């Protein structure tokens, strides 16, 4: 999977997992109707001074591969930006 990121100059990947609940208020009671876990992979990619951010819900290898290929094709249509991505807290 890492070889797909070699096409980009820099990248930041952040994965988070959230538990969501759907609740119902009925007769002064609170009832949990549905509960689910959701993973989100947030990617910030930089190539030739162009920056793109993408989120992938419930990522798997196939989704990540398709998204990175799409991002690589789309980058040529973006304008260069003066913003830079970095490793400190002062990044996009």
N, CA, C and O atoms as a Tinker XYZ file with bonds, in Angstrom:
   368  protein
     1  N      0.820000   -1.193000    0.000000    73     2
     2  CA     0.000000    0.000000    0.000000    64     1     3
     3  C      0.867000    1.260000    0.000000    63     2     4     5
     4  O      0.503000    2.268000   -0.607000    81     3
     5  N      2.003000    1.201000    0.675000    73     3     6
     6  CA     2.879000    2.367000    0.765000    64     5     7
     7  C      3.394000    2.782000   -0.616000    63     6     8     9
     8  O      3.617000    3.969000   -0.853000    81     7
     9  N      3.583000    1.836000   -1.522000    73     7    10
    10  CA     4.096000    2.182000   -2.856000    64     9    11
    11  C      3.138000    3.110000   -3.601000    63    10    12    13
    12  O      3.576000    3.868000   -4.466000    81    11
    13  N      1.858000    3.070000   -3.290000    73    11    14
    14  CA     0.908000    3.988000   -3.925000    64    13    15
    15  C      1.136000    5.425000   -3.465000    63    14    16    17
    16  O      0.850000    6.367000   -4.205000    81    15
    17  N      1.647000    5.596000   -2.253000    73    15    18
    18  CA     1.919000    6.936000   -1.740000    64    17    19
    19  C      3.233000    7.505000   -2.263000    63    18    20    21
    20  O      3.508000    8.691000   -2.081000    81    19
    21  N      4.046000    6.675000   -2.910000    73    19    22
    22  CA     5.308000    7.153000   -3.470000    64    21    23
    23  C      5.101000    8.156000   -4.602000    63    22    24    25
    24  O      6.026000    8.887000   -4.958000    81    23
    25  N      3.904000    8.196000   -5.165000    73    23    26
    26  CA     3.607000    9.138000   -6.250000    64    25    27
    27  C      3.463000   10.571000   -5.738000    63    26    28    29
    28  O      3.450000   11.514000   -6.531000    81    27
    29  N      3.354000   10.741000   -4.413000    73    27    30
    30  CA     3.139000   12.055000   -3.816000    64    29    31
    31  C      4.404000   12.509000   -3.097000    63    30    32    33
    32  O      5.172000   11.690000   -2.591000    81    31
    33  N      4.612000   13.836000   -3.057000    73    31    34
    34  CA     5.787000   14.388000   -2.388000    64    33    35
    35  C      5.688000   14.218000   -0.873000    63    34    36    37
    36  O      6.639000   13.783000   -0.224000    81    35
    37  N      4.534000   14.565000   -0.322000    73    35    38
    38  CA     4.293000   14.465000    1.123000    64    37    39
    39  C      2.878000   13.962000    1.342000    63    38    40    41
    40  O      2.015000   14.105000    0.477000    81    39
    41  N      2.651000   13.376000    2.502000    73    39    42
    42  CA     1.299000   12.959000    2.848000    64    41    43
    43  C      1.146000   12.887000    4.357000    63    42    44    45
    44  O      2.113000   12.679000    5.089000    81    43
    45  N     -0.088000   13.061000    4.806000    73    43    46
    46  CA    -0.460000   12.877000    6.204000    64    45    47
    47  C     -1.662000   11.948000    6.202000    63    46    48    49
    48  O     -2.626000   12.173000    5.470000    81    47
    49  N     -1.607000   10.910000    7.015000    73    47    50
    50  CA    -2.724000    9.974000    7.144000    64    49    51
    51  C     -3.157000    9.942000    8.598000    63    50    52    53
    52  O     -2.335000    9.774000    9.498000    81    51
    53  N     -4.448000   10.105000    8.819000    73    51    54
    54  CA    -4.993000   10.095000   10.176000    64    53    55
    55  C     -6.231000    9.209000   10.171000    63    54    56    57
    56  O     -7.174000    9.450000    9.417000    81    55
    57  N     -6.223000    8.185000   11.013000    73    55    58
    58  CA    -7.376000    7.286000   11.092000    64    57    59
    59  C     -8.051000    7.481000   12.444000    63    58    60    61
    60  O     -7.385000    7.570000   13.475000    81    59
    61  N     -9.369000    7.545000   12.429000    73    59    62
    62  CA   -10.127000    7.671000   13.670000    64    61    63
    63  C    -11.308000    6.712000   13.635000    63    62    64    65
    64  O    -11.817000    6.355000   12.573000    81    63
    65  N    -11.723000    6.312000   14.817000    73    63    66
    66  CA   -12.874000    5.411000   14.937000    64    65    67
    67  C    -13.880000    6.051000   15.868000    63    66    68    69
    68  O    -13.532000    6.533000   16.946000    81    67
    69  N    -15.124000    6.052000   15.442000    73    67    70
    70  CA   -16.193000    6.698000   16.185000    64    69    71
    71  C    -17.326000    5.695000   16.394000    63    70    72    73
    72  O    -17.689000    4.949000   15.485000    81    71
    73  N    -17.872000    5.691000   17.600000    73    71    74
    74  CA   -19.061000    4.895000   17.876000    64    73    75
    75  C    -20.254000    5.838000   17.837000    63    74    76    77
    76  O    -20.306000    6.800000   18.603000    81    75
    77  N    -21.198000    5.578000   16.970000    73    75    78
    78  CA   -22.385000    6.416000   16.828000    64    77    79
    79  C    -23.600000    5.676000   17.354000    63    78    80    81
    80  O    -23.686000    4.449000   17.291000    81    79
    81  N    -24.525000    6.446000   17.867000    73    79    82
    82  CA   -25.758000    5.861000   18.396000    64    81    83
    83  C    -26.948000    6.642000   17.879000    63    82    84    85
    84  O    -26.936000    7.872000   17.835000    81    83
    85  N    -27.958000    5.919000   17.497000    73    83    86
    86  CA   -29.219000    6.539000   17.114000    64    85    87
    87  C    -30.152000    6.338000   18.302000    63    86    88    89
    88  O    -30.390000    5.210000   18.733000    81    87
    89  N    -30.675000    7.441000   18.823000    73    87    90
    90  CA   -31.525000    7.353000   20.009000    64    89    91
    91  C    -32.950000    7.773000   19.677000    63    90    92    93
    92  O    -33.209000    8.488000   18.709000    81    91
    93  N    -33.854000    7.303000   20.513000    73    91    94
    94  CA   -35.267000    7.647000   20.346000    64    93    95
    95  C    -35.778000    8.137000   21.692000    63    94    96    97
    96  O    -35.520000    7.518000   22.725000    81    95
    97  N    -36.499000    9.246000   21.679000    73    95    98
    98  CA   -37.139000    9.774000   22.872000    64    97    99
    99  C    -38.621000    9.423000   22.782000    63    98   100   101
   100  O    -39.318000    9.848000   21.860000    81    99
   101  N    -39.083000    8.655000   23.738000    73    99   102
   102  CA   -40.457000    8.176000   23.688000    64   101   103
   103  C    -40.979000    8.040000   25.112000    63   102   104   105
   104  O    -40.388000    7.338000   25.933000    81   103
   105  N    -42.074000    8.705000   25.399000    73   103   106
   106  CA   -42.711000    8.659000   26.728000    64   105   107
   107  C    -41.710000    8.949000   27.852000    63   106   108   109
   108  O    -41.604000    8.200000   28.824000    81   107
   109  N    -40.995000   10.039000   27.691000    73   107   110
   110  CA   -40.008000   10.496000   28.680000    64   109   111
   111  C    -38.888000    9.491000   28.932000    63   110   112   113
   112  O    -38.278000    9.508000   30.001000    81   111
   113  N    -38.614000    8.639000   27.991000    73   111   114
   114  CA   -37.512000    7.690000   28.106000    64   113   115
   115  C    -36.595000    7.848000   26.897000    63   114   116   117
   116  O    -37.015000    8.265000   25.818000    81   115
   117  N    -35.348000    7.506000   27.113000    73   115   118
   118  CA   -34.365000    7.535000   26.036000    64   117   119
   119  C    -33.982000    6.089000   25.736000    63   118   120   121
   120  O    -33.594000    5.337000   26.630000    81   119
   121  N    -34.097000    5.720000   24.475000    73   119   122
   122  CA   -33.801000    4.349000   24.065000    64   121   123
   123  C    -32.786000    4.378000   22.922000    63   122   124   125
   124  O    -32.930000    5.148000   21.972000    81   123
   125  N    -31.770000    3.540000   23.021000    73   123   126
   126  CA   -30.800000    3.420000   21.929000    64   125   127
   127  C    -31.376000    2.453000   20.910000    63   126   128   129
   128  O    -31.556000    1.268000   21.188000    81   127
   129  N    -31.663000    2.982000   19.722000    73   127   130
   130  CA   -32.273000    2.184000   18.668000    64   129   131
   131  C    -31.218000    1.424000   17.877000    63   130   132   133
   132  O    -31.408000    0.261000   17.520000    81   131
   133  N    -30.108000    2.095000   17.611000    73   131   134
   134  CA   -29.074000    1.495000   16.780000    64   133   135
   135  C    -27.717000    2.020000   17.224000    63   134   136   137
   136  O    -27.587000    3.189000   17.588000    81   135
   137  N    -26.709000    1.157000   17.193000    73   135   138
   138  CA   -25.352000    1.526000   17.577000    64   137   139
   139  C    -24.391000    0.932000   16.549000    63   138   140   141
   140  O    -24.504000   -0.242000   16.198000    81   139
   141  N    -23.436000    1.751000   16.059000    73   139   142
   142  CA   -22.498000    1.247000   15.065000    64   141   143
   143  C    -21.147000    1.946000   15.217000    63   142   144   145
   144  O    -21.057000    3.058000   15.737000    81   143
   145  N    -20.118000    1.273000   14.755000    73   143   146
   146  CA   -18.756000    1.822000   14.736000    64   145   147
   147  C    -18.421000    2.236000   13.316000    63   146   148   149
   148  O    -18.781000    1.561000   12.352000    81   147
   149  N    -17.735000    3.344000   13.206000    73   147   150
   150  CA   -17.349000    3.836000   11.885000    64   149   151
   151  C    -15.895000    4.282000   11.937000    63   150   152   153
   152  O    -15.498000    5.023000   12.837000    81   151
   153  N    -15.113000    3.835000   10.985000    73   151   154
   154  CA   -13.713000    4.256000   10.856000    64   153   155
   155  C    -13.603000    5.235000    9.702000    63   154   156   157
   156  O    -14.259000    5.079000    8.672000    81   155
   157  N    -12.775000    6.233000    9.885000    73   155   158
   158  CA   -12.546000    7.225000    8.831000    64   157   159
   159  C    -11.040000    7.426000    8.691000    63   158   160   161
   160  O    -10.337000    7.654000    9.676000    81   159
   161  N    -10.557000    7.337000    7.452000    73   159   162
   162  CA    -9.164000    7.611000    7.138000    64   161   163
   163  C     -9.118000    8.950000    6.416000    63   162   164   165
   164  O     -9.689000    9.106000    5.337000    81   163
   165  N     -8.438000    9.908000    7.018000    73   163   166
   166  CA    -8.298000   11.233000    6.417000    64   165   167
   167  C     -6.894000   11.352000    5.840000    63   166   168   169
   168  O     -5.906000   11.184000    6.556000    81   167
   169  N     -6.806000   11.640000    4.554000    73   167   170
   170  CA    -5.521000   11.774000    3.864000    64   169   171
   171  C     -5.348000   13.205000    3.377000    63   170   172   173
   172  O     -6.263000   13.780000    2.787000    81   171
   173  N     -4.189000   13.772000    3.620000    73   171   174
   174  CA    -3.803000   15.045000    3.026000    64   173   175
   175  C     -2.576000   14.753000    2.179000    63   174   176   177
   176  O     -1.550000   14.297000    2.684000    81   175
   177  N     -2.695000   15.022000    0.890000    73   175   178
   178  CA    -1.657000   14.666000   -0.077000    64   177   179
   179  C     -1.088000   15.925000   -0.718000    63   178   180   181
   180  O     -1.816000   16.883000   -0.976000    81   179
   181  N      0.216000   15.918000   -0.974000    73   179   182
   182  CA     0.874000   17.053000   -1.624000    64   181   183
   183  C      1.726000   16.536000   -2.773000    63   182   184   185
   184  O      2.440000   15.542000   -2.639000    81   183
   185  N      1.637000   17.236000   -3.916000    73   183   186
   186  CA     2.424000   16.858000   -5.089000    64   185   187
   187  C      2.656000   18.111000   -5.934000    63   186   188   189
   188  O      1.702000   18.773000   -6.344000    81   187
   189  N      3.907000   18.430000   -6.189000    73   187   190
   190  CA     4.270000   19.588000   -7.018000    64   189   191
   191  C      3.618000   20.886000   -6.540000    63   190   192   193
   192  O      3.178000   21.692000   -7.361000    81   191
   193  N      3.550000   21.096000   -5.232000    73   191   194
   194  CA     2.971000   22.317000   -4.670000    64   193   195
   195  C      1.456000   22.321000   -4.625000    63   194   196   197
   196  O      0.866000   23.335000   -4.253000    81   195
   197  N      0.809000   21.235000   -4.988000    73   195   198
   198  CA    -0.646000   21.125000   -4.967000    64   197   199
   199  C     -1.046000   20.258000   -3.784000    63   198   200   201
   200  O     -0.399000   19.250000   -3.499000    81   199
   201  N     -2.115000   20.649000   -3.093000    73   199   202
   202  CA    -2.539000   19.938000   -1.888000    64   201   203
   203  C     -3.986000   19.489000   -2.038000    63   202   204   205
   204  O     -4.830000   20.235000   -2.535000    81   203
   205  N     -4.263000   18.267000   -1.606000    73   203   206
   206  CA    -5.603000   17.704000   -1.675000    64   205   207
   207  C     -5.895000   16.944000   -0.373000    63   206   208   209
   208  O     -5.027000   16.243000    0.146000    81   207
   209  N     -7.102000   17.085000    0.141000    73   207   210
   210  CA    -7.524000   16.338000    1.325000    64   209   211
   211  C     -8.698000   15.446000    0.967000    63   210   212   213
   212  O     -9.619000   15.861000    0.263000    81   211
   213  N     -8.656000   14.216000    1.461000    73   211   214
   214  CA    -9.677000   13.217000    1.138000    64   213   215
   215  C    -10.018000   12.443000    2.404000    63   214   216   217
   216  O     -9.140000   12.179000    3.225000    81   215
   217  N    -11.279000   12.082000    2.566000    73   215   218
   218  CA   -11.715000   11.212000    3.656000    64   217   219
   219  C    -12.282000    9.932000    3.062000    63   218   220   221
   220  O    -13.023000    9.966000    2.080000    81   219
   221  N    -11.924000    8.796000    3.669000    73   219   222
   222  CA   -12.426000    7.496000    3.225000    64   221   223
   223  C    -13.118000    6.847000    4.415000    63   222   224   225
   224  O    -12.487000    6.583000    5.439000    81   223
   225  N    -14.420000    6.591000    4.280000    73   223   226
   226  CA   -15.163000    5.943000    5.358000    64   225   227
   227  C    -14.989000    4.435000    5.288000    63   226   228   229
   228  O    -15.037000    3.844000    4.209000    81   227
   229  N    -14.788000    3.821000    6.439000    73   227   230
   230  CA   -14.582000    2.375000    6.556000    64   229   231
   231  C    -13.586000    1.876000    5.509000    63   230   232   233
   232  O    -13.943000    1.082000    4.639000    81   231
   233  N    -12.334000    2.341000    5.594000    73   231   234
   234  CA   -11.349000    2.032000    4.549000    64   233   235
   235  C    -10.943000    0.562000    4.520000    63   234   236   237
   236  O    -10.846000   -0.102000    5.552000    81   235
   237  N    -10.713000    0.087000    3.321000    73   235   238
   238  CA   -10.094000   -1.220000    3.110000    64   237   239
   239  C     -9.066000   -1.032000    1.990000    63   238   240   241
   240  O     -8.970000    0.053000    1.416000    81   239
   241  N     -8.307000   -2.069000    1.680000    73   239   242
   242  CA    -7.234000   -1.922000    0.685000    64   241   243
   243  C     -7.760000   -1.457000   -0.665000    63   242   244   245
   244  O     -7.147000   -0.610000   -1.314000    81   243
   245  N     -8.889000   -2.005000   -1.087000    73   243   246
   246  CA    -9.451000   -1.656000   -2.387000    64   245   247
   247  C     -9.882000   -0.186000   -2.435000    63   246   248   249
   248  O     -9.596000    0.512000   -3.408000    81   247
   249  N    -10.571000    0.284000   -1.387000    73   247   250
   250  CA   -11.013000    1.685000   -1.350000    64   249   251
   251  C     -9.828000    2.637000   -1.337000    63   250   252   253
   252  O     -9.832000    3.662000   -2.019000    81   251
   253  N     -8.805000    2.286000   -0.547000    73   251   254
   254  CA    -7.628000    3.152000   -0.463000    64   253   255
   255  C     -6.917000    3.211000   -1.812000    63   254   256   257
   256  O     -6.524000    4.288000   -2.261000    81   255
   257  N     -6.752000    2.066000   -2.453000    73   255   258
   258  CA    -6.078000    2.019000   -3.754000    64   257   259
   259  C     -6.827000    2.850000   -4.793000    63   258   260   261
   260  O     -6.213000    3.646000   -5.505000    81   259
   261  N     -8.150000    2.675000   -4.889000    73   259   262
   262  CA    -8.943000    3.442000   -5.859000    64   261   263
   263  C     -8.880000    4.934000   -5.576000    63   262   264   265
   264  O     -8.772000    5.740000   -6.500000    81   263
   265  N     -8.948000    5.304000   -4.297000    73   263   266
   266  CA    -8.931000    6.720000   -3.933000    64   265   267
   267  C     -7.596000    7.360000   -4.247000    63   266   268   269
   268  O     -7.553000    8.486000   -4.744000    81   267
   269  N     -6.495000    6.661000   -3.965000    73   267   270
   270  CA    -5.176000    7.217000   -4.268000    64   269   271
   271  C     -4.941000    7.337000   -5.773000    63   270   272   273
   272  O     -4.318000    8.297000   -6.225000    81   271
   273  N     -5.427000    6.385000   -6.542000    73   271   274
   274  CA    -5.311000    6.481000   -7.997000    64   273   275
   275  C     -6.122000    7.655000   -8.524000    63   274   276   277
   276  O     -5.658000    8.384000   -9.400000    81   275
   277  N     -7.328000    7.845000   -7.999000    73   275   278
   278  CA    -8.173000    8.967000   -8.400000    64   277   279
   279  C     -7.523000   10.292000   -8.013000    63   278   280   281
   280  O     -7.548000   11.247000   -8.789000    81   279
   281  N     -6.941000   10.351000   -6.813000    73   279   282
   282  CA    -6.284000   11.579000   -6.354000    64   281   283
   283  C     -5.095000   11.918000   -7.243000    63   282   284   285
   284  O     -4.882000   13.085000   -7.572000    81   283
   285  N     -4.330000   10.926000   -7.628000    73   283   286
   286  CA    -3.179000   11.162000   -8.499000    64   285   287
   287  C     -3.621000   11.720000   -9.853000    63   286   288   289
   288  O     -2.969000   12.610000  -10.399000    81   287
   289  N     -4.730000   11.199000  -10.397000    73   287   290
   290  CA    -5.242000   11.715000  -11.678000    64   289   291
   291  C     -5.798000   13.134000  -11.521000    63   290   292   293
   292  O     -5.651000   13.957000  -12.424000    81   291
   293  N     -6.423000   13.419000  -10.399000    73   291   294
   294  CA    -7.077000   14.712000  -10.180000    64   293   295
   295  C     -6.077000   15.829000   -9.884000    63   294   296   297
   296  O     -6.353000   16.995000  -10.166000    81   295
   297  N     -4.936000   15.487000   -9.326000    73   295   298
   298  CA    -3.945000   16.494000   -8.933000    64   297   299
   299  C     -3.549000   17.421000  -10.083000    63   298   300   301
   300  O     -3.259000   18.594000   -9.847000    81   299
   301  N     -3.531000   16.931000  -11.300000    73   299   302
   302  CA    -3.088000   17.769000  -12.425000    64   301   303
   303  C     -4.047000   18.927000  -12.696000    63   302   304   305
   304  O     -3.657000   19.903000  -13.337000    81   303
   305  N     -5.279000   18.841000  -12.228000    73   303   306
   306  CA    -6.254000   19.914000  -12.460000    64   305   307
   307  C     -6.242000   20.973000  -11.360000    63   306   308   309
   308  O     -6.880000   22.017000  -11.501000    81   307
   309  N     -5.529000   20.717000  -10.275000    73   307   310
   310  CA    -5.500000   21.656000   -9.156000    64   309   311
   311  C     -4.450000   22.732000   -9.364000    63   310   312   313
   312  O     -3.447000   22.516000  -10.044000    81   311
   313  N     -4.690000   23.892000   -8.770000    73   311   314
   314  CA    -3.706000   24.970000   -8.791000    64   313   315
   315  C     -2.730000   24.771000   -7.638000    63   314   316   317
   316  O     -3.079000   24.190000   -6.610000    81   315
   317  N     -1.519000   25.251000   -7.815000    73   315   318
   318  CA    -0.541000   25.203000   -6.736000    64   317   319
   319  C     -0.995000   26.125000   -5.607000    63   318   320   321
   320  O     -1.653000   27.137000   -5.848000    81   319
   321  N     -0.645000   25.772000   -4.394000    73   319   322
   322  CA    -1.047000   26.554000   -3.231000    64   321   323
   323  C      0.190000   26.957000   -2.435000    63   322   324   325
   324  O      1.169000   26.213000   -2.408000    81   323
   325  N      0.164000   28.119000   -1.787000    73   323   326
   326  CA     1.313000   28.521000   -0.973000    64   325   327
   327  C      1.376000   27.766000    0.355000    63   326   328   329
   328  O      2.374000   27.856000    1.070000    81   327
   329  N      0.324000   27.026000    0.688000    73   327   330
   330  CA     0.305000   26.279000    1.947000    64   329   331
   331  C      1.180000   25.042000    1.848000    63   330   332   333
   332  O      1.363000   24.482000    0.767000    81   331
   333  N      1.707000   24.632000    2.962000    73   331   334
   334  CA     2.615000   23.486000    3.025000    64   333   335
   335  C      2.096000   22.528000    4.091000    63   334   336   337
   336  O      1.537000   22.963000    5.098000    81   335
   337  N      2.275000   21.240000    3.877000    73   335   338
   338  CA     1.925000   20.296000    4.933000    64   337   339
   339  C      3.205000   19.877000    5.630000    63   338   340   341
   340  O      4.247000   19.725000    4.992000    81   339
   341  N      3.127000   19.692000    6.939000    73   339   342
   342  CA     4.310000   19.348000    7.716000    64   341   343
   343  C      3.967000   18.400000    8.842000    63   342   344   345
   344  O      2.841000   17.914000    8.947000    81   343
   345  N      4.955000   18.143000    9.681000    73   343   346
   346  CA     4.774000   17.170000   10.752000    64   345   347
   347  C      4.430000   17.830000   12.087000    63   346   348   349
   348  O      3.975000   17.141000   13.000000    81   347
   349  N      4.631000   19.127000   12.228000    73   347   350
   350  CA     4.284000   19.811000   13.473000    64   349   351
   351  C      2.772000   20.014000   13.530000    63   350   352   353
   352  O      2.037000   19.566000   12.650000    81   351
   353  N      2.330000   20.686000   14.564000    73   351   354
   354  CA     0.907000   20.973000   14.688000    64   353   355
   355  C      0.487000   22.116000   13.794000    63   354   356   357
   356  O     -0.709000   22.373000   13.657000    81   355
   357  N      1.434000   22.815000   13.179000    73   355   358
   358  CA     1.128000   23.945000   12.317000    64   357   359
   359  C      1.060000   23.515000   10.868000    63   358   360   361
   360  O      1.822000   23.999000   10.030000    81   359
   361  N      0.164000   22.624000   10.578000    73   359   362
   362  CA    -0.032000   22.185000    9.198000    64   361   363
   363  C     -1.491000   22.368000    8.844000    63   362   364   365
   364  O     -2.292000   22.775000    9.685000    81   363
   365  N     -1.836000   22.075000    7.630000    73   363   366
   366  CA    -3.201000   22.282000    7.145000    64   365   367
   367  C     -4.181000   21.533000    7.999000    63   366   368
   368  O     -5.385000   21.585000    7.747000    81   367
